[in-house]
């Protein structure tokens, strides 16, 4: 939906790729970073399938609630009820994860491989 979301996706994936290349001279050694994790949001819901659920504790939810209450747009937008949506989404994902609150993320399809040792 947003060009900046698409561009950020591209930049992060390129940075992840280049960070893992040992052939690039740099101060620190090459490092492969897992992810990225894609957060669920109302603006990019197309084909989002939750893959990883992370519990949000009562303390974490309280911190989020206090923080979002400082964002005028999240409380006063006439086009979308941001705070209401995300607070309910945390509860819905919590129910999915058998917790009170949770957030859901997805990862690249190519990262969804489970490799186990051979069982003899």
Residue pairs with C-beta under 8 A, 6 or more apart in sequence:
1 43
1 44
2 43
2 44
5 43
5 44
12 36
13 36
16 32
16 33
16 35
16 36
18 24
19 30
19 31
19 32
19 33
20 30
20 31
20 32
20 33
21 30
22 29
22 30
24 30
34 111
35 107
35 111
36 107
37 52
37 105
37 106
37 107
38 48
38 105
38 106
38 107
39 103
39 105
40 48
40 50
40 89
40 93
40 103
40 104
40 105
40 106
42 80
42 82
42 85
48 106
49 106
50 93
50 96
50 104
50 105
50 106
51 104
51 105
51 106
51 107
51 112
52 104
52 105
52 106
52 107
53 93
53 96
53 97
53 99
53 102
53 103
53 104
53 105
54 102
54 103
54 104
54 105
55 94
55 97
55 99
55 101
55 102
56 64
56 90
56 94
56 99
56 100
56 101
56 102
56 103
57 101
58 100
58 101
60 101
61 90
61 100
61 101
64 90
65 87
68 74
68 75
68 82
68 83
68 86
69 75
69 83
71 82
73 82
74 82
74 83
74 86
75 82
75 83
89 103
90 101
90 102
90 103
91 100
91 101
93 101
93 102
93 103
93 104
94 100
94 101
94 102
96 102
96 104
